[in-house]
């Protein structure tokens, strides 16, 4: 049985030239912001936990609507494409 995270060897050959899909970049960005928020809350002020709440709200917004502020910016400025919502385009 294959792991859900395993990728076929045929897709690895073009990995250096292919770009990450939008969802993968959003997941990395959300994780980074959450870790930063936790670090700042522990070292500076508990008010930084509001950043964690903001990240969570944006994740639910993406799940419910198919777009969040970060996804719109990444689509427009970095031309990233979604694998979950492939036909959805952001109007300019």
C-alpha positions, 0 to 999 in steps of 0.5 A, a space after each residue: 500500500 502506497 503512502 498518501 504523500 508518496 509521489 510516482 517516480 515519473 513525476 520526480 524527473 521534472 521536479 526541478 522545473 515544475 512549480 509548486 501548486 497553489 495549495 502547497 504554497 498556501 500550506 507552507 505559508 500558513 504553517 510558517 505564519 503559525 510557527 512565527 505566531 507561536 514563537 512571538 506569543 511565547 517570547 514577546 506577547 500573547 497578543 500574537 496569538 491573534 495572528 494564529 487565529 487570522 491564519 485559521 480564519 483564512 484557511 477556512 475561507 479558502 476551504 469554504 469559498 475557494 479563495 483567501 487573500 493570500 491565494 489571490 495575491 499568489 495567483 496574480 503576482 506569482 501565477 500559481 495555479 490550483 490543483 483543487 480549483 483548476 478552472 477558477 480564475 481571478 478576474 483582474 
